[in-house]
Amino acid sequence: MKVVWMYHDIMDLYGDKGNMMVLKKRCLDRGIPFELDTCGIGEEKDLSEYDLIFLGGGADKEQISLIPDLLSRKENITKAIDEKTFVLLICGGYQLFGQYYIAANNEKISGLQFYDYYTDTGKAGSRCIGNVVIDANLDGLKTRIVGFENHGGQTLNVTHPLGKVVKGCGNSFNAGYEGFYDGKILGTYLHGPLLPKNPEVADFVISKALQKRNPDFKYSDLKPLEDMALTYPSKVEQFYFVMKQVGGEAIFLEKEENVNDFIKKAYPGAKRIASNLKSITCATFNPDDLEDPAELNGTDLAVIDGKIGVAENGAVWIEQDVKQRAIYFIAEKLVILLDKNKIVNNMHEAYKLIDTGEYGFGTFISGPSKTADIEQALVMGAHGARDVMVVLI
């Protein structure tokens, strides 16, 4: 499989090298030869010789700098597409295949004009920023795609969207749809990078690229890859062990042991204890009663509920079930109550269990906050709790 990464030196704003690494790894693991080439401004390349053309994202300055070179290649790109070269476009690359885009300074930049869509700029500097979830149908492959969007451009008049938005903005504010796909070109605003987060999409791109030289090749013809994610004989014991490694602590609460008595004994110096959990009677105040998150300052201890534990890294998935999510980070010490039956082996299993519904906010917490500067000075508690204990019940 021959891949050309266009303008790799200036259109790699969001770690697009990760997309290339995933394609290479998933090809080589299947015994599929993989060749990655690059094409910069002024380089002579016949793009029709490649199975896949990739163009990532960049800032306005970089995108404007490559426009003359890109437009000079329009005929060659057309030839490549006509000869079944597949095209993968991320963010700025996606915009450049449309009619035009309006830069942040309101300059109108002409695109390749392969399609009728165009990109306007967000009003007053507004941007679509945040996690995105979409449901897509890729030639019959129904898949949920996740990623991160950060774009001021509002792409409009998209006749063949990649997928329907479940969470996030998409092509524009309240668009309802994200990206573009017509069988020849897949364009999207999803970063992360896209392919490491979405292996099904990576394999789909591989299958489309292989069809250039093997027209009858199908997605289902790809050899399944072994699940290499870590598993453990005892997920609970591994979680307990890793929690210590990351600087936290995991404690088993015996059936006859009262959680409030345990907390008071473990933290005798805690005077200001926050919790909205009904079972935590040792709390001195309910954070949901406070209107201003600044009033949480000075909280000695917060007791919260954990949804999922991860054995491989000691992380606990927290969903916002309090009014002020600052409580998760502003408390000096944190106690997380976790059902030991909700511990999974690895992050792959955890992500499959995470609900994409509107719970407002979610985060993984693994041990206490640790921050190190370039001089390797480690500071505890700069961006979160100094002390984290997970009580396994």
C-alpha positions as CSV (number, residue, x, y, z in Angstrom):
1,M,0.0,0.0,0.0
2,K,1.6,3.3,-1.2
3,V,0.6,6.4,0.8
4,V,1.6,10.0,0.1
5,W,1.3,12.6,2.9
6,M,1.0,16.0,1.4
7,Y,2.6,19.0,3.0
8,H,3.7,16.9,6.0
9,D,6.1,19.6,7.2
10,I,3.4,22.3,7.6
11,M,0.1,20.5,7.9
12,D,0.6,18.5,11.0
13,L,-0.9,20.7,13.6
14,Y,-2.9,18.0,15.4
15,G,-0.4,15.1,15.5
16,D,-1.4,13.7,12.1
17,K,1.7,11.6,12.1
18,G,-0.2,9.3,14.5
19,N,-2.6,8.6,11.6
20,M,0.2,7.5,9.4
21,M,1.7,5.4,12.2
22,V,-1.6,3.5,12.7
23,L,-2.0,2.8,9.0
24,K,1.5,1.4,8.8
25,K,1.2,-0.7,12.0
26,R,-2.2,-2.2,11.0
27,C,-0.9,-3.0,7.5
28,L,2.4,-4.6,8.6
29,D,0.6,-6.6,11.2
30,R,-1.4,-8.2,8.4
31,G,1.6,-8.7,6.1
32,I,0.5,-5.9,3.8
33,P,3.6,-4.0,2.5
34,F,3.4,-0.3,3.4
35,E,5.3,2.6,1.8
36,L,4.9,6.2,3.1
37,D,6.1,9.0,0.9
38,T,5.8,12.8,1.5
39,C,5.1,15.6,-0.9
40,G,6.1,19.2,0.0
41,I,5.7,22.5,-1.8
42,G,7.5,22.4,-5.1
43,E,8.2,18.7,-5.1
44,E,7.4,16.8,-8.3
45,K,5.2,13.8,-7.6
46,D,2.7,12.0,-9.7
47,L,-0.1,11.6,-7.1
48,S,-1.9,9.0,-9.3
49,E,0.8,6.5,-8.5
50,Y,-0.4,6.3,-4.9
51,D,-3.2,4.2,-3.3
52,L,-3.9,6.9,-0.7
53,I,-3.5,10.6,-0.5
54,F,-3.5,12.1,3.0
55,L,-3.7,15.9,3.8
56,G,-3.9,17.0,7.4
57,G,-4.6,20.3,9.2
58,G,-2.7,23.5,9.8
59,A,-3.1,27.1,10.9
60,D,-4.3,29.7,8.4
61,K,-0.8,31.0,7.7
62,E,0.4,27.5,6.7
63,Q,-2.7,26.8,4.7
64,I,-2.4,30.0,2.7
65,S,1.3,29.3,2.0
66,L,0.5,26.1,0.2
67,I,-2.5,27.2,-1.9
68,P,-0.5,28.1,-5.1
69,D,1.2,24.7,-5.0
70,L,-2.0,22.8,-4.2
71,L,-4.0,24.5,-7.0
72,S,-1.2,23.7,-9.5
73,R,-1.8,20.0,-8.7
74,K,-5.5,20.0,-9.3
75,E,-5.3,18.2,-12.6
76,N,-3.0,15.5,-11.1
77,I,-5.2,15.1,-8.1
78,T,-8.2,14.7,-10.4
79,K,-6.3,12.0,-12.4
80,A,-5.5,10.2,-9.1
81,I,-9.1,10.2,-8.0
82,D,-10.3,9.0,-11.4
83,E,-7.8,6.2,-11.1
84,K,-9.2,5.1,-7.7
85,T,-6.7,6.7,-5.4
86,F,-8.5,7.2,-2.1
87,V,-8.2,10.5,-0.3
88,L,-8.2,11.1,3.5
89,L,-8.6,14.8,4.6
90,I,-8.4,16.2,8.2
91,C,-9.6,19.7,9.1
92,G,-7.8,22.2,6.9
93,G,-7.3,19.5,4.2
94,Y,-11.0,18.9,4.3
95,Q,-11.7,22.6,3.8
96,L,-9.3,22.9,0.8
97,F,-11.2,20.4,-1.3
98,G,-14.2,22.6,-1.3
99,Q,-15.1,25.9,-3.1
100,Y,-13.3,28.2,-0.7
101,Y,-12.7,29.0,2.9
102,I,-12.7,32.3,4.8
103,A,-9.6,32.8,7.0
104,A,-9.8,34.3,10.4
105,N,-8.8,37.7,8.9
106,N,-11.8,37.4,6.5
107,E,-9.6,36.7,3.5
108,K,-11.3,34.5,1.0
109,I,-9.0,31.5,0.0
110,S,-9.9,29.6,-3.1
111,G,-10.0,25.8,-2.7
112,L,-9.7,23.0,-5.3
113,Q,-13.5,23.2,-5.9
114,F,-14.0,19.5,-6.3
115,Y,-17.2,19.8,-4.3
116,D,-19.9,22.4,-3.6
117,Y,-19.3,22.8,0.1
118,Y,-17.5,25.9,1.4
119,T,-16.2,27.2,4.7
120,D,-17.2,30.4,6.3
121,T,-15.6,31.8,9.5
122,G,-17.2,31.7,12.9
123,K,-18.8,35.0,14.0
124,A,-16.8,37.1,16.5
125,G,-14.0,34.5,16.6
126,S,-16.3,31.8,17.8
127,R,-15.1,28.2,17.4
128,C,-16.4,24.6,17.6
129,I,-14.3,23.1,20.3
130,G,-14.8,19.8,22.3
131,N,-15.3,16.1,22.0
132,V,-17.3,14.8,19.1
133,V,-19.2,11.5,18.6
134,I,-20.8,10.7,15.3
135,D,-22.6,7.7,13.8
136,A,-21.4,6.9,10.3
137,N,-22.3,4.4,7.6
138,L,-19.2,3.6,5.5
139,D,-20.3,1.6,2.6
140,G,-22.5,-0.5,4.8
141,L,-20.1,-0.5,7.8
142,K,-22.0,1.1,10.6
143,T,-19.6,2.6,13.1
144,R,-19.4,5.1,15.9
145,I,-16.5,7.6,15.4
146,V,-15.1,9.7,18.2
147,G,-12.6,12.6,18.1
148,F,-11.9,16.2,19.1
149,E,-12.9,19.2,17.1
150,N,-11.3,22.7,17.2
151,H,-12.2,24.8,14.2
152,G,-13.5,28.3,13.6
153,G,-14.5,27.5,10.1
154,Q,-18.1,26.7,9.5
155,T,-18.4,24.2,6.6
156,L,-21.7,24.6,4.8
157,N,-23.6,23.1,1.9
158,V,-22.3,19.5,2.5
159,T,-24.4,17.1,0.5
160,H,-22.7,13.9,1.6
161,P,-21.9,14.1,5.3
162,L,-19.6,11.5,6.9
163,G,-22.0,10.9,9.8
164,K,-24.7,12.2,12.1
165,V,-23.6,14.0,15.2
166,V,-24.4,12.4,18.5
167,K,-22.4,14.8,20.6
168,G,-20.5,18.0,19.6
169,C,-20.9,20.5,16.8
170,G,-19.8,18.9,13.5
171,N,-19.4,20.8,10.2
172,S,-20.8,24.0,11.8
173,F,-22.6,25.1,14.9
174,N,-25.7,23.0,15.3
175,A,-25.1,21.3,12.0
176,G,-26.3,17.9,13.1
177,Y,-23.8,16.3,10.7
178,E,-20.0,16.0,10.5
179,G,-17.5,15.6,7.7
180,F,-17.8,14.5,4.1
181,Y,-17.8,11.1,2.4
182,D,-18.7,10.1,-1.1
183,G,-16.9,6.9,-1.7
184,K,-13.8,8.7,-3.1
185,I,-12.9,11.2,-0.4
186,L,-13.3,11.1,3.4
187,G,-13.0,14.5,5.0
188,T,-13.5,15.3,8.7
189,Y,-12.8,17.8,11.5
190,L,-12.1,15.0,13.9
191,H,-8.7,15.1,15.6
192,G,-7.3,12.9,18.3
193,P,-5.7,11.8,16.0
194,L,-8.6,10.2,14.1
195,L,-7.3,6.8,13.3
196,P,-5.7,5.7,16.7
197,K,-9.1,6.4,18.3
198,N,-11.1,4.7,15.6
199,P,-9.5,1.4,14.4
200,E,-12.5,0.5,12.3
201,V,-12.1,3.7,10.3
202,A,-8.4,3.0,10.0
203,D,-9.2,-0.4,8.5
204,F,-11.8,1.1,6.3
205,V,-9.3,3.5,4.9
206,I,-6.9,0.7,4.3
207,S,-9.5,-1.3,2.4
208,K,-10.4,1.6,0.2
209,A,-6.8,2.3,-0.6
210,L,-6.2,-1.4,-1.5
211,Q,-9.1,-1.3,-3.9
212,K,-7.0,0.8,-6.3
213,R,-5.0,-2.2,-7.4
214,N,-7.5,-4.8,-6.3
215,P,-11.0,-3.6,-7.3
216,D,-12.8,-6.6,-5.7
217,F,-11.1,-6.2,-2.3
218,K,-13.6,-5.7,0.5
219,Y,-13.3,-4.5,4.1
220,S,-14.3,-8.0,5.3
221,D,-11.2,-9.4,3.5
222,L,-8.9,-7.7,6.0
223,K,-7.5,-10.3,8.4
224,P,-8.7,-9.6,11.9
225,L,-6.0,-8.4,14.2
226,E,-5.4,-10.0,17.6
227,D,-6.6,-8.0,20.6
228,M,-3.3,-7.1,22.2
229,A,-4.9,-5.2,25.1
230,L,-3.6,-6.2,28.5
231,T,-5.8,-8.6,30.7
232,Y,-5.1,-9.8,34.2
233,P,-5.9,-12.9,36.3
234,S,-7.3,-10.6,39.0
235,K,-8.5,-7.2,37.9
236,V,-9.1,-6.1,41.5
237,E,-5.6,-7.1,42.6
238,Q,-4.0,-5.4,39.7
239,F,-6.0,-2.2,40.3
240,Y,-4.9,-2.3,44.0
241,F,-1.2,-2.7,43.0
242,V,-1.2,0.0,40.3
243,M,-2.9,2.6,42.6
244,K,0.1,2.4,44.8
245,Q,2.4,2.8,41.8
246,V,0.7,6.0,40.7
247,G,0.9,7.5,44.2
248,G,-2.7,6.7,45.4
249,E,-4.1,4.1,47.6
250,A,-6.9,1.4,47.2
251,I,-8.6,0.1,50.3
252,F,-11.0,-2.8,50.6
253,L,-14.0,-2.0,52.8
254,E,-15.2,-5.1,54.7
255,K,-18.9,-5.8,54.6
256,E,-19.4,-5.1,58.3
257,E,-17.3,-1.9,58.1
258,N,-19.1,1.5,58.0
259,V,-17.7,3.8,55.3
260,N,-18.3,6.9,57.4
261,D,-16.4,5.5,60.4
262,F,-13.6,4.5,58.0
263,I,-13.4,7.9,56.5
264,K,-13.3,9.7,59.8
265,K,-10.6,7.3,61.0
266,A,-8.5,7.7,57.8
267,Y,-8.8,11.5,57.8
268,P,-9.0,12.7,61.4
269,G,-7.8,16.2,60.5
270,A,-10.4,16.8,57.8
271,K,-12.7,19.6,59.0
272,R,-14.5,20.5,55.8
273,I,-15.8,17.4,54.1
274,A,-17.9,17.7,50.9
275,S,-20.2,15.1,49.4
276,N,-23.6,14.9,47.9
277,L,-23.9,11.1,48.4
278,K,-26.7,10.2,50.7
279,S,-24.7,7.5,52.3
280,I,-21.9,9.8,53.4
281,T,-23.2,11.2,56.7
282,C,-19.8,12.4,57.8
283,A,-19.9,15.2,55.2
284,T,-20.0,18.6,56.7
285,F,-21.6,20.2,53.7
286,N,-23.3,19.3,50.4
287,P,-21.5,21.0,47.5
288,D,-24.7,21.1,45.5
289,D,-25.9,23.8,48.0
290,L,-23.2,26.2,46.8
291,E,-23.9,28.6,43.8
292,D,-20.3,29.8,43.4
293,P,-17.6,27.2,42.8
294,A,-15.1,29.6,44.6
295,E,-16.9,28.7,47.8
296,L,-15.4,25.2,47.5
297,N,-12.0,26.6,48.2
298,G,-10.7,25.3,51.5
299,T,-12.3,21.9,51.1
300,D,-10.2,19.4,53.0
301,L,-11.8,16.2,51.7
302,A,-14.4,15.3,49.0
303,V,-16.1,12.0,48.8
304,I,-17.4,11.1,45.3
305,D,-18.7,8.2,43.4
306,G,-16.6,6.3,40.8
307,K,-18.3,4.5,37.9
308,I,-15.5,2.4,36.3
309,G,-12.1,1.4,37.5
310,V,-9.2,0.4,35.1
311,A,-6.8,-2.2,36.2
312,E,-3.9,-1.4,33.8
313,N,-3.5,2.2,35.0
314,G,-5.5,2.7,38.2
315,A,-7.8,5.2,36.6
316,V,-11.3,5.7,37.7
317,W,-14.0,7.1,35.4
318,I,-16.0,10.0,37.0
319,E,-19.2,11.3,35.6
320,Q,-20.5,14.7,36.8
321,D,-23.2,14.1,39.3
322,V,-22.5,17.3,41.3
323,K,-23.5,20.8,40.5
324,Q,-19.9,22.1,40.6
325,R,-17.4,19.8,39.0
326,A,-14.6,21.9,40.5
327,I,-15.0,19.7,43.6
328,Y,-13.1,16.9,41.8
329,F,-10.0,19.0,41.6
330,I,-10.1,21.7,44.3
331,A,-10.4,19.4,47.3
332,E,-7.1,18.8,49.1
333,K,-7.9,15.1,49.4
334,L,-10.2,12.8,47.4
335,V,-12.0,9.6,48.4
336,I,-13.6,7.7,45.5
337,L,-16.1,5.0,46.2
338,L,-15.9,2.2,43.6
339,D,-17.8,-1.1,43.2
340,K,-15.0,-3.6,42.8
341,N,-17.1,-5.5,40.3
342,K,-16.9,-2.4,38.1
343,I,-13.2,-2.8,37.5
344,V,-12.2,-3.6,33.9
345,N,-8.9,-4.8,32.5
346,N,-7.9,-1.9,30.3
347,M,-8.9,1.4,28.7
348,H,-10.3,-0.4,25.7
349,E,-12.9,-2.1,27.9
350,A,-13.6,1.1,29.8
351,Y,-14.3,3.1,26.7
352,K,-16.8,0.5,25.5
353,L,-18.7,1.0,28.8
354,I,-18.7,4.7,28.9
355,D,-22.1,6.2,28.1
356,T,-22.0,9.0,25.5
357,G,-25.2,10.5,26.9
358,E,-25.6,14.0,28.2
359,Y,-24.1,13.6,31.7
360,G,-22.4,17.0,31.3
361,F,-18.8,16.1,32.1
362,G,-16.6,13.1,32.6
363,T,-13.0,12.5,33.4
364,F,-10.5,9.7,34.4
365,I,-8.7,10.3,37.6
366,S,-5.6,8.1,38.3
367,G,-4.0,8.9,41.7
368,P,-3.1,12.3,43.0
369,S,-2.3,15.3,40.8
370,K,1.4,15.3,39.7
371,T,3.1,18.1,37.8
372,A,6.7,18.2,36.8
373,D,8.6,21.1,35.1
374,I,11.6,21.0,32.8
375,E,13.9,20.9,35.8
376,Q,12.2,17.6,36.9
377,A,10.8,19.1,40.1
378,L,7.7,17.1,41.0
379,V,4.8,19.1,42.6
380,M,1.8,17.2,44.1
381,G,-1.6,18.7,44.0
382,A,-1.1,21.6,41.6
383,H,-4.0,20.7,39.3
384,G,-6.0,18.3,41.5
385,A,-6.1,16.5,44.9
386,R,-2.8,15.9,46.8
387,D,-4.1,12.6,48.0
388,V,-6.5,10.1,46.3
389,M,-7.9,7.0,48.0
390,V,-10.2,4.6,46.2
391,V,-12.5,2.6,48.6
392,L,-13.4,-0.7,47.0
393,I,-16.8,-1.8,48.1
